[in-house]
Amino acid sequence: MTQALKETTNRVEVHSVSDGVEALAFLRQEGAHAEVSRPDLILLDLNMPRKDGRELLAEIKNDAEFASIPVIVLTSSRAEQDIAIAYRYHANCYVVKPADFKRFREVIRSIESFWFTNVAFPPNPVPKPSPHSR
């Protein structure tokens, strides 16, 4: 995925983590991740060690600080239950990873093209609503 993202036309800074526990540390800027900035977009695999993507997605979307970050589930699972769970936990979209690298690169390019060309991201950090706003 990192290689495919490096080949895209937009300049995107890519960070990757090895598991769900490290992903939370990254988002919370803990330990080795203290100096990183909040991501604009998360590409999430459901099948991660220590804390799987389903658990991580639920934690991200239930945390007011991170809930506005778009999460694209990008996984090999075609299981209807996984798709349903991802949307129940408010994934922004669910994409099944193609097995072929050439097709995978095309999928990454389409994600990059849509999300980094057409989408407006929330400010970082997201301002808290005032008690008088509606």
Beta strands, then each sheet from edge to edge (+ up, - down):
strand 1: 42-44
strand 2: 71-75
strand 3: 93-96
sheet 1: 1+ 2+ 3+
end
